[in-house]
Amino acid sequence: MFDAAADAMLVVDAEGNILLANRSVQQMLGYNDDGDIIGKTVETLIPERHRERHCQHRQHYSAKPTQRAMGNGNNLVVLTSDGQELPVDIGLSPINNHGKHLVLATFHFPDHSQKDKKALWESEERLRLAKSAAGLGVFDFNLLNQTAVCDERIRELWGFAENEPITYGQLTGSIHPQDLPGRNAAMQRALDPEGDGEYQVEYRVINKKDKSERWVATTGKVFFSNGSAIRMVGVVRDISNQKKLERDLRRQQAEMERLAKRQMAAQTVAAIAHEINQPLAAISAYSEVALHSLSSDQPDPDQLAHTLQGCFTQAQRAGNSLHELLAFLQQSDTEVEAIDLNALLQELIRSIGKDDLYDFDLSLELPDDLPRFIGNHTQIRKVLLNLLYNAAEAMQEAAIFPATITIQAELTADSKNVLVSVRDNGPGIHPEVAQRLFEPFFTTKPNGIGMGLKISHSMIESMGGKLWMDNAT
């Protein structure tokens, strides 16, 4: 009965020696007859990494033998005659043979087919869920007989029925004609035996059922045998929404560029208007004085000469301002030089004295040893002139008398920069206005354009400097 039992069985003594082995255990473990296994220790059937621990467990079991399963729920393996490991369940039963303690070990080799089927199903289900979540379709092309195996996602995109046979030609025939050249070029690269076989391309698919168009991105790999392409496997992803977003983004960018050009044109016109506004106002004032003088019974030649000289000076100023502004707007390199601030301000005072447009006292607080600093002479002059006129207009509007403007200059603490401040005795600027002071087209003047301080700010920054407003100064 022992030898005829279907289960594989061994009888082992307390020292672990194999005394009996039935035919089933010989067949399962690959032994020709019982002589190949009887007489060996049971540790011979245990992988070497577990042998020492198995000896300890065997000795512990011999002290208190009971009928039970071996391993306490752990996964067990047994070695075959050629060294392979087989999963096994082992039952232990103590035997008392005329006072000699033996152990019957029953080997059960589990049938893993159902377990393997379940694992395979779970793996395929995970793959299906991942494909569905990513919107992927899978294809497998036989390039020798031009047949294709496609999943349900590709059938849906191309418009094929569930069980409808699909050929390679049918798939390529649904590609939008405008996209075929790019797709064919990508395919030729993938079919090149000298290449890596990678296939990546985007194209539109025309659904054979409803004639709708969908953008897809295809990624595949071509496999070769003896230098010939035999198979291509890959995935397809619907990117129609992505393409729509890209089109919308391009339209938005085009609209933004159009608006930016309009804004730039408006800023340029406003900047030009700002630069010539003050000279034109001065020319208008001088012309009015000249006309008034000419209408009198005895015109004053000296006054006429003064007003005409004023018109000439302001006309030159307008021309120079336009030339300098256009050069600045074209972002040409700013020419810099060593500037003597004392000399520049003295020249500026003489220029202001000829305008007769504003009535204010100008005082200078400049150290005699102020070193020259690097900048563009014309732009520094323009910025200072703009700040002076802004201060004068603000005090004139607030009816400040006497109106005083002070220009102060000093070296910074590190002696690397020159700090220049233009200070007036006006009412100051409201904090909300101060926050927007350098914004383009922001102005508090009834006839203002709102570009003077913006241009001044940009000019100073182009020279590596900084322009700001401080009510506490």
C-alpha positions as CSV (number, residue, x, y, z in Angstrom):
1,M,0.0,0.0,0.0
2,F,2.8,2.4,0.9
3,D,4.5,1.9,-2.5
4,A,1.2,2.1,-4.4
5,A,0.0,5.3,-2.7
6,A,-0.8,8.2,-5.1
7,D,0.8,10.7,-2.7
8,A,4.6,10.9,-2.5
9,M,5.8,9.5,0.9
10,L,9.0,9.2,2.8
11,V,9.7,7.5,6.1
12,V,12.5,9.2,8.1
13,D,14.1,8.3,11.4
14,A,14.9,10.7,14.3
15,E,18.3,11.4,12.8
16,G,16.8,12.5,9.5
17,N,17.8,9.4,7.5
18,I,15.5,8.4,4.7
19,L,14.4,4.8,5.4
20,L,11.6,4.3,2.8
21,A,10.6,6.2,-0.4
22,N,7.5,5.2,-2.4
23,R,7.3,5.2,-6.2
24,S,5.4,8.5,-6.3
25,V,8.1,10.4,-4.5
26,Q,10.7,8.9,-6.8
27,Q,8.8,10.0,-9.9
28,M,8.1,13.4,-8.6
29,L,11.7,14.1,-7.6
30,G,13.2,12.4,-10.6
31,Y,14.9,9.4,-9.0
32,N,15.2,6.1,-11.0
33,D,14.7,3.8,-8.0
34,D,14.6,3.9,-4.3
35,G,18.2,3.1,-4.0
36,D,19.1,6.6,-5.2
37,I,17.3,8.2,-2.3
38,I,17.1,5.7,0.6
39,G,20.0,6.1,3.0
40,K,20.4,9.8,2.4
41,T,19.5,12.4,4.9
42,V,16.2,14.3,4.4
43,E,18.3,17.6,4.2
44,T,19.5,16.3,0.8
45,L,16.0,17.3,-0.4
46,I,16.2,20.8,1.2
47,P,17.7,23.8,-0.6
48,E,21.1,24.5,0.9
49,R,20.0,27.9,2.2
50,H,17.4,26.2,4.4
51,R,19.3,23.1,5.6
52,E,20.7,24.4,8.9
53,R,17.3,25.8,10.0
54,H,15.6,22.6,8.9
55,C,17.9,20.5,11.1
56,Q,16.9,22.6,14.1
57,H,13.2,22.3,13.3
58,R,13.6,18.5,12.8
59,Q,15.3,18.1,16.2
60,H,12.6,20.2,17.8
61,Y,9.9,18.0,16.2
62,S,11.6,14.8,17.3
63,A,11.3,15.9,20.9
64,K,7.5,16.5,20.6
65,P,6.2,14.6,17.5
66,T,2.7,15.4,16.5
67,Q,0.6,15.0,13.4
68,R,0.6,18.3,11.6
69,A,1.5,20.2,8.5
70,M,5.1,21.2,8.1
71,G,6.2,24.8,7.8
72,N,3.6,26.6,9.9
73,G,2.0,28.1,6.7
74,N,5.3,29.1,5.0
75,N,5.9,28.3,1.4
76,L,8.0,25.1,1.2
77,V,10.1,23.8,-1.7
78,V,11.9,20.5,-2.3
79,L,14.9,19.7,-4.5
80,T,14.6,17.3,-7.4
81,S,17.4,15.0,-8.4
82,D,18.7,17.6,-10.9
83,G,18.6,20.5,-8.4
84,Q,15.3,22.2,-9.4
85,E,13.0,23.5,-6.7
86,L,9.4,22.4,-6.6
87,P,6.7,24.0,-4.4
88,V,5.3,21.4,-2.0
89,D,3.0,20.9,0.9
90,I,4.2,18.4,3.5
91,G,2.3,16.6,6.2
92,L,4.1,15.0,9.2
93,S,2.8,12.0,11.1
94,P,4.8,10.3,13.9
95,I,5.2,6.5,13.8
96,N,6.2,4.2,16.7
97,N,7.8,1.1,15.2
98,H,8.6,-1.2,18.2
99,G,9.8,1.7,20.3
100,K,11.7,3.4,17.5
101,H,10.3,6.8,16.6
102,L,9.9,7.4,12.9
103,V,8.2,10.1,10.9
104,L,6.0,9.6,7.8
105,A,6.3,12.7,5.5
106,T,3.6,13.0,2.9
107,F,4.4,15.3,-0.1
108,H,1.6,17.0,-1.9
109,F,2.6,18.9,-5.1
110,P,-0.2,21.5,-5.6
111,D,-1.9,22.0,-8.9
112,H,-1.1,25.7,-9.7
113,S,-3.1,25.8,-12.9
114,Q,-6.2,27.6,-11.4
115,K,-3.9,29.9,-9.4
116,D,-2.0,30.7,-12.5
117,K,-5.2,31.3,-14.5
118,K,-6.4,33.7,-11.8
119,A,-3.0,35.6,-11.7
120,L,-3.1,35.8,-15.5
121,W,-6.7,37.2,-15.5
122,E,-5.8,39.7,-12.8
123,S,-2.7,40.8,-14.8
124,E,-4.8,41.2,-18.0
125,E,-7.5,43.1,-16.1
126,R,-4.9,45.6,-14.7
127,L,-3.6,46.1,-18.2
128,R,-7.1,46.6,-19.6
129,L,-7.9,49.2,-16.9
130,A,-4.5,51.0,-17.5
131,K,-5.2,51.1,-21.2
132,S,-8.7,52.4,-20.6
133,A,-7.5,55.1,-18.2
134,A,-4.8,56.2,-20.7
135,G,-7.2,56.0,-23.7
136,L,-4.7,53.6,-25.4
137,G,-5.4,51.2,-28.3
138,V,-3.1,48.3,-29.0
139,F,-2.2,46.9,-32.4
140,D,-0.1,44.0,-33.7
141,F,0.7,44.0,-37.5
142,N,2.0,41.0,-39.3
143,L,4.1,42.7,-42.0
144,L,4.5,39.5,-44.0
145,N,0.8,38.8,-44.7
146,Q,-0.4,42.3,-44.0
147,T,-2.9,41.2,-41.3
148,A,-3.7,43.2,-38.2
149,V,-4.8,42.4,-34.7
150,C,-6.4,45.4,-33.0
151,D,-8.2,45.9,-29.8
152,E,-11.6,47.5,-29.2
153,R,-10.2,51.1,-28.8
154,I,-8.6,51.1,-32.3
155,R,-11.8,49.6,-33.8
156,E,-13.8,52.4,-32.1
157,L,-11.4,55.1,-33.5
158,W,-11.3,53.7,-37.0
159,G,-15.0,52.7,-37.1
160,F,-14.6,48.9,-37.5
161,A,-17.2,46.5,-36.1
162,E,-16.3,44.2,-33.2
163,N,-15.6,41.1,-35.2
164,E,-14.8,42.7,-38.5
165,P,-11.5,41.4,-40.0
166,I,-9.0,44.2,-40.4
167,T,-6.1,44.4,-42.8
168,Y,-3.0,46.6,-42.6
169,G,-4.2,48.4,-45.8
170,Q,-7.6,49.2,-44.3
171,L,-5.9,50.9,-41.3
172,T,-3.6,53.0,-43.5
173,G,-6.4,53.8,-45.9
174,S,-8.3,55.7,-43.2
175,I,-5.5,58.1,-42.6
176,H,-6.2,61.7,-43.7
177,P,-4.6,62.3,-47.1
178,Q,-2.8,65.4,-45.9
179,D,-1.1,63.4,-43.1
180,L,-0.1,60.4,-45.3
181,P,3.3,61.8,-46.4
182,G,4.5,62.4,-42.8
183,R,3.1,59.0,-41.7
184,N,4.8,57.2,-44.6
185,A,8.1,58.9,-43.9
186,A,7.9,57.8,-40.3
187,M,7.1,54.2,-41.4
188,Q,10.0,54.1,-43.8
189,R,12.4,55.1,-41.0
190,A,11.0,52.4,-38.8
191,L,11.3,49.7,-41.5
192,D,15.0,50.5,-42.1
193,P,17.0,47.5,-40.9
194,E,19.9,49.8,-40.1
195,G,17.7,51.9,-37.7
196,D,16.2,51.2,-34.3
197,G,12.8,50.2,-35.6
198,E,11.1,53.0,-33.5
199,Y,7.8,54.4,-35.0
200,Q,6.4,57.6,-33.7
201,V,3.9,59.8,-35.7
202,E,0.8,61.9,-35.3
203,Y,-2.0,62.0,-37.9
204,R,-5.7,62.3,-38.4
205,V,-8.0,59.2,-38.8
206,I,-11.3,59.4,-40.7
207,N,-13.8,57.1,-39.0
208,K,-15.4,54.8,-41.7
209,K,-18.8,54.9,-40.0
210,D,-19.5,58.6,-39.2
211,K,-16.7,60.2,-41.2
212,S,-15.5,62.1,-38.2
213,E,-11.8,63.1,-37.8
214,R,-9.7,62.3,-34.8
215,W,-6.1,63.1,-34.1
216,V,-4.0,60.1,-32.9
217,A,-0.5,59.7,-31.7
218,T,1.0,56.3,-32.7
219,T,4.1,54.7,-31.1
220,G,5.4,51.3,-32.2
221,K,8.3,49.0,-32.6
222,V,9.3,47.1,-35.7
223,F,10.8,43.6,-35.3
224,F,13.2,42.1,-37.9
225,S,14.3,38.7,-38.9
226,N,17.3,38.2,-41.1
227,G,17.2,41.9,-42.1
228,S,13.5,41.9,-43.0
229,A,10.7,43.5,-41.1
230,I,8.2,40.9,-40.0
231,R,6.1,42.5,-37.3
232,M,5.2,45.8,-35.7
233,V,3.5,46.2,-32.3
234,G,2.4,49.5,-30.7
235,V,-0.2,51.7,-29.2
236,V,-2.4,54.5,-30.4
237,R,-3.6,57.4,-28.3
238,D,-6.4,59.8,-29.1
239,I,-5.0,63.3,-28.9
240,S,-7.9,65.2,-30.4
241,N,-8.5,67.3,-27.3
242,Q,-4.8,68.1,-27.0
243,K,-4.8,69.3,-30.6
244,K,-7.9,71.4,-30.0
245,L,-6.2,73.0,-27.0
246,E,-3.1,73.7,-29.1
247,R,-5.2,75.4,-31.8
248,D,-7.0,77.5,-29.2
249,L,-3.6,78.4,-27.7
250,R,-2.2,79.5,-31.0
251,R,-5.3,81.6,-31.7
252,Q,-5.0,83.2,-28.2
253,Q,-1.3,83.8,-28.8
254,A,-2.0,85.4,-32.2
255,E,-4.7,87.6,-30.6
256,M,-2.3,88.6,-27.8
257,E,0.4,89.4,-30.3
258,R,-2.1,91.6,-32.2
259,L,-3.1,93.4,-29.0
260,A,0.5,93.8,-28.0
261,K,1.3,95.4,-31.4
262,R,-1.6,97.7,-31.0
263,Q,-0.5,98.5,-27.4
264,M,3.1,99.1,-28.6
265,A,1.8,101.4,-31.4
266,A,-0.3,103.3,-28.9
267,Q,2.6,103.6,-26.5
268,T,4.9,104.8,-29.3
269,V,2.4,107.4,-30.4
270,A,1.8,108.5,-26.8
271,A,5.6,108.7,-26.2
272,I,6.1,110.8,-29.3
273,A,3.2,113.1,-28.3
274,H,4.6,113.5,-24.8
275,E,8.1,114.4,-26.2
276,I,6.8,117.1,-28.5
277,N,3.9,118.4,-26.3
278,Q,6.1,120.6,-24.0
279,P,8.1,122.1,-26.9
280,L,4.9,122.8,-28.8
281,A,3.3,124.4,-25.8
282,A,6.3,126.6,-25.4
283,I,6.3,127.5,-29.2
284,S,2.6,128.3,-28.9
285,A,3.3,130.6,-25.9
286,Y,6.2,132.3,-27.6
287,S,4.1,132.8,-30.8
288,E,1.3,134.3,-28.8
289,V,3.7,136.8,-27.2
290,A,5.1,137.7,-30.7
291,L,1.7,138.2,-32.2
292,H,0.7,140.4,-29.3
293,S,3.8,142.4,-29.7
294,L,3.3,142.8,-33.5
295,S,-0.3,144.0,-32.9
296,S,0.9,146.9,-30.8
297,D,1.5,150.3,-32.2
298,Q,5.2,150.1,-31.4
299,P,6.5,146.5,-31.6
300,D,9.5,145.8,-29.4
301,P,12.3,144.4,-31.6
302,D,14.2,142.9,-28.6
303,Q,11.0,141.2,-27.4
304,L,10.3,139.8,-30.8
305,A,13.9,138.6,-31.1
306,H,13.6,136.9,-27.7
307,T,10.3,135.1,-28.6
308,L,11.5,134.0,-32.0
309,Q,14.7,132.7,-30.4
310,G,12.5,130.8,-28.0
311,C,10.4,129.3,-30.9
312,F,13.6,128.3,-32.6
313,T,15.1,126.7,-29.4
314,Q,11.9,124.8,-28.7
315,A,11.6,123.5,-32.3
316,Q,15.2,122.2,-32.1
317,R,14.4,120.6,-28.7
318,A,11.3,118.9,-30.3
319,G,13.4,117.5,-33.1
320,N,16.2,116.3,-30.9
321,S,13.6,114.7,-28.5
322,L,12.0,112.8,-31.4
323,H,15.3,111.6,-32.6
324,E,16.4,110.4,-29.2
325,L,13.0,108.8,-28.4
326,L,13.0,106.8,-31.7
327,A,16.5,105.6,-31.0
328,F,15.4,104.5,-27.5
329,L,12.2,102.8,-28.8
330,Q,14.3,100.9,-31.3
331,Q,16.3,99.5,-28.4
332,S,19.6,100.5,-29.9
333,D,22.6,100.3,-27.6
334,T,22.7,103.2,-25.2
335,E,25.9,105.2,-25.6
336,V,27.4,106.0,-22.2
337,E,30.1,108.4,-21.1
338,A,31.5,109.9,-17.9
339,I,29.0,112.6,-16.8
340,D,29.8,115.7,-14.8
341,L,26.6,116.2,-13.0
342,N,27.4,119.8,-11.9
343,A,28.1,120.8,-15.6
344,L,24.9,119.0,-16.8
345,L,22.7,120.8,-14.2
346,Q,24.2,124.2,-15.0
347,E,23.4,123.7,-18.6
348,L,19.9,122.5,-17.7
349,I,19.3,125.6,-15.6
350,R,20.2,127.8,-18.5
351,S,17.8,125.9,-20.7
352,I,14.9,126.2,-18.2
353,G,15.6,129.9,-17.8
354,K,14.8,130.5,-21.4
355,D,11.4,128.8,-21.3
356,D,9.5,131.3,-19.1
357,L,6.8,128.7,-18.8
358,Y,7.0,127.9,-15.1
359,D,7.8,130.1,-12.1
360,F,9.9,128.2,-9.5
361,D,13.1,128.6,-7.6
362,L,15.7,125.9,-8.2
363,S,18.4,125.2,-5.7
364,L,21.3,122.7,-6.0
365,E,22.9,120.8,-3.2
366,L,25.9,119.2,-4.9
367,P,29.3,118.3,-3.3
368,D,32.2,119.9,-4.9
369,D,34.1,116.6,-5.1
370,L,31.2,114.6,-6.6
371,P,32.9,112.2,-9.1
372,R,31.7,111.7,-12.6
373,F,29.4,108.8,-13.2
374,I,28.7,106.6,-16.2
375,G,25.5,107.2,-18.2
376,N,23.9,108.7,-21.3
377,H,24.1,112.5,-21.1
378,T,21.1,113.1,-23.3
379,Q,18.8,110.6,-21.4
380,I,20.0,111.8,-18.0
381,R,19.2,115.4,-19.0
382,K,15.8,114.3,-20.4
383,V,14.8,112.5,-17.2
384,L,15.9,115.4,-14.9
385,L,14.0,117.9,-17.1
386,N,10.9,115.7,-17.0
387,L,11.1,115.5,-13.2
388,L,11.5,119.2,-12.9
389,Y,8.6,120.0,-15.1
390,N,6.4,117.5,-13.3
391,A,7.2,119.1,-10.0
392,A,6.6,122.6,-11.3
393,E,3.2,121.7,-12.9
394,A,2.1,119.9,-9.6
395,M,3.0,123.0,-7.5
396,Q,1.4,125.3,-10.0
397,E,-1.8,123.3,-9.9
398,A,-1.7,123.3,-6.1
399,A,-1.1,127.1,-6.1
400,I,2.1,126.7,-4.1
401,F,4.0,129.9,-3.7
402,P,6.9,130.3,-3.6
403,A,7.5,127.1,-5.5
404,T,10.9,125.5,-4.7
405,I,12.6,122.6,-6.3
406,T,15.9,121.2,-4.9
407,I,18.2,118.9,-6.7
408,Q,20.5,117.0,-4.4
409,A,23.3,114.5,-5.2
410,E,25.6,112.4,-3.1
411,L,27.6,109.2,-3.2
412,T,26.0,106.0,-1.8
413,A,27.5,104.4,1.3
414,D,29.5,102.0,-0.8
415,S,30.8,104.8,-3.0
416,K,29.8,102.9,-6.1
417,N,26.7,104.9,-7.2
418,V,25.5,108.5,-7.2
419,L,22.1,109.1,-5.6
420,V,20.2,112.1,-7.2
421,S,17.0,113.4,-5.7
422,V,14.6,116.0,-7.1
423,R,12.5,117.4,-4.2
424,D,9.8,120.0,-4.2
425,N,7.7,121.7,-1.5
426,G,4.4,120.6,-3.0
427,P,1.6,118.6,-1.2
428,G,3.1,115.2,-2.1
429,I,1.5,112.3,-3.9
430,H,-1.4,110.1,-2.7
431,P,-0.3,106.5,-1.9
432,E,-2.8,105.0,-4.4
433,V,-1.4,107.3,-7.1
434,A,2.2,106.6,-6.1
435,Q,1.7,102.8,-6.7
436,R,0.8,103.4,-10.3
437,L,3.1,106.3,-11.0
438,F,5.3,104.4,-13.5
439,E,2.5,102.6,-15.4
440,P,2.1,103.5,-19.0
441,F,-0.9,105.8,-19.8
442,F,-1.5,106.5,-16.1
443,T,-1.9,110.2,-15.5
444,T,-3.6,112.6,-13.1
445,K,-3.3,115.6,-15.4
446,P,-6.4,116.7,-17.4
447,N,-4.4,116.8,-20.7
448,G,-1.7,114.4,-19.7
449,I,-0.8,111.2,-21.7
450,G,0.9,109.2,-18.9
451,M,4.1,108.3,-20.6
452,G,6.7,110.8,-19.2
453,L,7.6,108.9,-16.0
454,K,7.3,105.5,-17.8
455,I,9.8,106.6,-20.4
456,S,12.1,108.1,-17.7
457,H,11.9,104.9,-15.7
458,S,12.8,102.8,-18.8
459,M,15.7,105.1,-19.7
460,I,17.3,104.9,-16.2
461,E,16.9,101.1,-16.1
462,S,18.5,100.8,-19.6
463,M,21.6,102.4,-18.0
464,G,21.6,100.0,-15.1
465,G,20.0,102.5,-12.6
466,K,16.8,102.8,-10.7
467,L,14.1,105.5,-10.5
468,W,11.6,105.6,-7.7
469,M,9.3,108.0,-5.8
470,D,9.5,108.6,-2.1
471,N,7.0,110.9,-0.4
472,A,9.3,111.3,2.6
473,T,12.2,112.6,0.6
